[in-house]
Amino acid sequence: TRCKETYRVVRHVVEQSGLNAEVVKDESIERMMALGLMATPGIAVDGKIVVSGRIPKAEEVRQLLGVA
């Protein structure tokens, strides 16, 4: 549930901002291990973990994506 909500928040911010970005929800353990993600949910931007273990607010996602 927390992962789905995180995905929803990120997708909403990307759509509302008009960004040309691909939002992918990857639930594979292999990908999480490759990124070094220790707590879910997590957000990676360009292969780097920027949020883990919590659901971010939309404003935080905007800042992370540079659309604040």
Secondary structure, DSSP 8 states (H G I E B T S, - for coil): -HHHHHHHHHHHHHHHHT----------HHHHHHHT--SSSEEEETTEEEEESS---HHHHHHHHT--
